[in-house]
Amino acid sequence: MNNTSQHLHVPIHVIVGAGATGSATARLLASRGMSVRVITRSGNGPVEPGIELVAADATDVSKLTELTVGAAALYNCANPPYDKWSEAWPPLAASLLAAAEANDAVLVTLSNLYGYAKPTRPMLVNDPLDAPSVKGGVRAQMWTDAKAAHDAGRVRAVEVRASDFIGPEVGESGHMGDRVVPRVIDGKSVSLLGRVDVAHSWTAIDDVAAMLVMAATDERAWGRAWFVPTPAPLTQTEMVQRMCALAGVDPVKVKTVPSVMLSIAGLVVPVMREMKEILYQFEAPFVIDSSETTDVFGLEPTPIDETLQLTLNHYRAPVPA
């Protein structure tokens, strides 16, 4: 464990998970002079001043509680394997809740839109949780448990919900990441899931980090869920063609992956098999209204073109030797 970044007089912000959102949140907190501890099984994460990397199993309640002593906030930015949510999330969420409660740390959970019913209009954050999928039920139960603990006065909890991520570090987990950006840069056609002509909300990773930090540090946020500030929706085709324009390439052909191909791929690729459960999110408009977040906290969403340009720059950057 590297303790050089820990300052005893500065409350620690503990982050579980070092994917795109966890890393962005760690960097943002460190840039504001906070002492940050990032916990992953591997001990990997952003190597920067002010960020301490720790290898630990966050489902180990006693270990996580020990690592959260003195923490101002505990951030759940974990991302268990997509096909293992039903088994992996409950013990992990329970451990985070217990550690936050034991140390009087604000529990800030990053979540998604899976818990809502299939929308017939733009979603509002306080819409009922009526998940049409197993994965959505898992996420909804996590918030139900945390909210019950908050209402009972055992912990201060808040949940931050985002739509599909866009940004430089989304990688293979994002619909506009590894499967799309390199092909756009090369002027090649793109194949996407579901319909490519219906409106969809896209949330920037940097906006996720900003909202997580706001939720941890502003008591007005506690005890409920909030949407991350998210720009006006665009179809998948519009996203790809805006990327083409920013990349300086001719518009590319945008195709839909046939459902039969998705079924075949699912036979050998577990993640693709799991995608069928949430395909409804790309078969009809899937839009959120995050205006309440902006009204309350003054956080504006990053313009989509700005995020797409940063993403293109990231993919075009030379790979370090």
C-alpha positions in Angstrom: 0.0 0.0 0.0 1.3 3.4 -1.0 0.6 5.9 1.8 2.5 8.8 0.4 -0.7 10.4 -1.0 -2.6 10.2 2.3 -3.0 13.4 4.3 -4.3 12.8 7.8 -5.9 16.2 8.0 -7.9 15.7 4.8 -10.9 13.3 4.9 -10.4 10.4 2.6 -12.7 9.7 -0.3 -12.8 5.9 -0.9 -13.7 4.6 -4.4 -14.5 1.0 -5.2 -13.8 0.4 -8.8 -11.3 1.8 -11.3 -13.1 1.7 -14.5 -13.9 4.8 -16.6 -16.2 6.3 -13.9 -14.1 5.4 -10.9 -10.9 6.7 -12.4 -12.5 9.9 -13.6 -14.0 10.5 -10.1 -10.6 9.8 -8.5 -8.9 12.3 -10.7 -11.5 14.9 -10.1 -11.3 14.6 -6.4 -7.5 14.6 -6.4 -7.5 17.7 -8.6 -9.5 19.4 -5.9 -6.9 18.5 -3.3 -8.8 15.6 -1.8 -7.1 12.4 -0.5 -8.3 9.5 -2.6 -8.2 5.8 -2.0 -9.1 3.5 -5.0 -9.9 -0.1 -4.1 -9.9 -2.9 -6.8 -9.1 -6.6 -6.7 -6.0 -6.0 -8.7 -4.8 -2.8 -7.1 -4.8 -1.1 -10.5 -6.1 2.4 -11.1 -5.0 6.0 -12.1 -1.4 6.6 -11.0 -1.5 10.2 -10.0 -0.5 12.4 -7.0 -3.2 12.2 -4.3 -4.5 8.8 -5.4 -3.7 5.8 -3.3 -4.3 2.4 -5.0 -5.2 -0.6 -2.8 -5.7 -4.2 -3.8 -8.6 -5.7 -1.8 -11.8 -7.7 -2.2 -14.6 -5.2 -1.6 -17.0 -8.0 -0.7 -14.9 -8.6 2.4 -16.9 -6.5 4.9 -14.2 -6.3 7.6 -11.5 -5.4 5.1 -13.6 -2.8 3.4 -14.7 -1.3 6.7 -11.0 -1.1 7.8 -10.1 0.7 4.5 -13.0 3.1 4.9 -12.1 4.4 8.4 -12.0 8.2 8.4 -13.7 8.4 5.0 -15.9 11.3 4.1 -17.6 9.3 1.4 -17.6 5.8 -0.1 -18.3 5.6 -3.8 -19.6 2.5 -5.5 -18.2 2.6 -9.0 -17.7 -1.1 -9.2 -18.6 -3.0 -12.4 -19.0 -6.8 -11.8 -18.9 -9.0 -15.0 -22.1 -8.3 -16.9 -23.2 -11.9 -16.9 -22.6 -12.3 -13.2 -24.7 -9.4 -11.8 -27.3 -11.6 -10.0 -24.5 -13.3 -8.0 -21.9 -10.6 -7.7 -23.9 -7.5 -6.8 -25.8 -8.4 -3.7 -22.7 -9.3 -1.5 -20.8 -6.3 -2.9 -23.6 -3.9 -2.3 -24.2 -5.2 1.2 -20.5 -4.8 2.0 -20.4 -1.2 0.8 -23.5 -0.4 2.8 -22.1 -2.0 6.0 -18.7 -0.2 5.6 -20.4 3.2 5.0 -22.6 2.7 8.0 -19.8 1.6 10.3 -17.7 4.7 9.4 -20.4 7.3 9.0 -19.3 7.8 5.4 -21.7 9.0 2.7 -22.6 6.1 0.5 -22.6 7.3 -3.1 -23.8 4.6 -5.6 -23.4 5.0 -9.3 -26.3 3.3 -11.1 -28.1 3.2 -14.4 -31.6 3.2 -15.9 -32.2 -0.6 -15.8 -34.5 -0.3 -12.7 -37.2 1.7 -14.6 -40.0 0.2 -16.6 -39.9 0.4 -20.4 -40.4 4.1 -20.9 -43.3 5.7 -22.9 -42.0 9.2 -22.3 -38.8 10.9 -21.1 -37.9 9.3 -17.8 -37.9 11.3 -14.6 -35.6 10.3 -11.8 -38.4 9.7 -9.3 -40.4 7.4 -11.7 -41.2 4.1 -10.0 -38.7 1.3 -10.2 -40.4 -1.5 -12.1 -37.6 -3.3 -13.8 -38.5 -5.4 -16.9 -35.3 -7.4 -16.5 -33.4 -9.5 -14.0 -30.5 -7.0 -14.1 -32.8 -4.1 -13.5 -34.3 -5.9 -10.5 -30.9 -6.4 -9.0 -30.0 -2.7 -9.3 -33.5 -1.6 -8.0 -33.0 -3.8 -4.9 -29.7 -2.3 -4.2 -31.2 1.2 -4.0 -34.2 -0.1 -2.0 -31.8 -1.5 0.6 -29.7 1.7 0.8 -32.7 3.9 0.9 -34.2 1.9 3.8 -30.9 2.2 5.7 -30.9 6.0 5.0 -34.5 6.4 6.1 -33.7 4.5 9.3 -30.9 6.9 10.1 -28.2 4.2 9.8 -26.4 5.8 6.9 -26.4 8.8 4.5 -27.0 7.4 1.1 -27.5 8.8 -2.4 -27.8 7.2 -5.8 -26.6 8.8 -9.1 -28.1 7.4 -12.3 -26.7 7.7 -15.8 -27.7 6.7 -19.3 -25.2 5.0 -21.6 -21.7 6.3 -21.2 -19.7 8.3 -23.8 -16.2 9.5 -23.4 -12.5 8.7 -24.0 -12.3 5.8 -21.5 -15.5 4.0 -22.1 -13.7 1.3 -24.1 -15.4 -2.0 -24.9 -18.2 -1.4 -22.3 -19.8 1.5 -24.2 -22.0 1.4 -27.2 -20.0 4.3 -28.6 -16.6 2.9 -27.6 -14.2 0.3 -29.0 -16.7 -1.2 -31.4 -17.4 2.1 -33.1 -14.8 4.8 -32.8 -11.8 3.1 -34.5 -14.1 2.1 -37.4 -15.4 5.7 -37.7 -11.8 7.0 -37.8 -11.0 4.5 -40.6 -14.2 5.4 -42.5 -15.7 1.9 -42.1 -19.3 0.9 -41.6 -20.6 0.4 -38.1 -23.0 -2.3 -36.7 -25.1 -1.4 -33.7 -27.7 -3.1 -31.5 -31.4 -2.4 -31.8 -32.8 0.4 -33.9 -30.4 3.1 -35.0 -33.1 5.7 -35.7 -34.7 6.2 -32.2 -33.8 8.9 -29.7 -31.4 7.8 -26.9 -29.8 9.6 -24.0 -25.9 9.6 -23.8 -24.1 10.6 -20.6 -20.5 11.9 -20.5 -18.1 10.2 -18.1 -16.8 13.5 -16.9 -20.4 14.6 -16.0 -20.8 11.3 -14.1 -17.7 12.1 -12.0 -18.8 15.7 -11.4 -22.3 14.5 -10.2 -20.8 11.8 -8.0 -18.6 14.3 -6.2 -21.5 16.8 -5.9 -23.7 14.0 -4.4 -21.1 13.1 -1.9 -20.4 16.6 -0.7 -23.8 18.4 -0.9 -26.3 17.2 1.8 -29.2 18.4 -0.4 -28.5 15.3 -2.5 -28.7 12.7 0.2 -31.6 10.3 0.7 -32.7 10.1 -2.9 -31.6 9.4 -6.5 -30.4 12.0 -9.1 -29.8 11.8 -12.8 -26.4 12.9 -14.1 -26.8 16.0 -16.2 -27.3 14.6 -19.8 -27.6 16.4 -23.1 -30.6 16.3 -25.5 -30.9 12.8 -27.0 -29.6 11.7 -30.3 -30.1 8.5 -32.3 -27.3 6.0 -32.8 -27.0 7.1 -36.4 -26.8 10.8 -35.4 -24.1 10.0 -32.9 -22.0 8.1 -35.5 -22.4 10.7 -38.2 -21.5 13.6 -35.8 -18.4 11.6 -34.9 -17.6 11.3 -38.6 -18.0 15.0 -39.1 -15.7 15.7 -36.1 -13.2 13.2 -37.4 -13.2 14.7 -40.9 -14.3 11.5 -42.6 -17.2 10.9 -44.9 -20.4 9.6 -43.3 -20.2 5.9 -42.8 -22.9 3.3 -43.2 -24.7 2.5 -39.9 -26.3 -1.0 -39.8 -28.3 -2.9 -37.2 -27.0 -6.2 -35.9 -29.7 -8.8 -36.9 -31.4 -10.4 -33.8 -30.4 -13.8 -35.1 -26.8 -12.8 -35.2 -27.1 -11.6 -31.6 -28.5 -15.0 -30.6 -25.7 -16.9 -32.4 -23.1 -14.7 -30.8 -24.7 -15.3 -27.4 -24.0 -19.0 -27.7 -20.2 -18.3 -27.3 -20.0 -14.8 -25.8 -21.8 -14.5 -22.5 -21.9 -10.7 -22.6 -23.7 -10.8 -26.0 -26.2 -13.3 -24.6 -27.0 -10.9 -21.7 -27.5 -8.0 -24.1 -30.8 -9.5 -25.3 -32.4 -8.8 -21.9 -31.9 -5.1 -22.2 -32.3 -4.7 -26.0 -35.6 -2.9 -25.3 -33.5 0.2 -24.4 -32.5 0.4 -28.1 -35.8 -0.5 -29.7 -37.8 2.6 -28.7 -36.9 6.1 -27.5 -34.9 5.8 -24.3 -34.6 9.3 -23.0 -34.1 10.9 -19.6 -34.9 14.4 -18.3 -32.1 15.6 -16.1 -33.2 19.2 -15.8 -34.0 18.8 -12.0 -30.3 18.1 -11.4 -29.2 21.2 -13.3 -31.9 23.3 -11.5 -30.8 22.2 -8.0 -27.0 22.0 -8.3 -26.2 24.2 -11.3 -24.4 21.3 -13.1 -24.8 21.6 -16.9 -24.2 18.6 -19.2 -21.1 18.7 -21.4 -22.1 19.2 -25.1 -22.0 15.9 -27.0 -19.7 17.3 -29.7 -17.1 18.2 -27.0 -17.2 14.7 -25.5 -17.0 13.0 -28.9 -14.0 15.2 -29.9 -12.2 14.2 -26.7 -13.0 10.5 -27.5 -11.7 10.8 -31.0 -8.5 12.5 -29.7 -8.1 9.6 -27.2 -8.3 6.9 -29.9 -6.0 8.8 -32.2 -3.3 9.4 -29.6 -0.1 7.4 -30.0 0.1 4.3 -27.9 2.9 4.8 -25.2 6.0 2.7 -26.0 
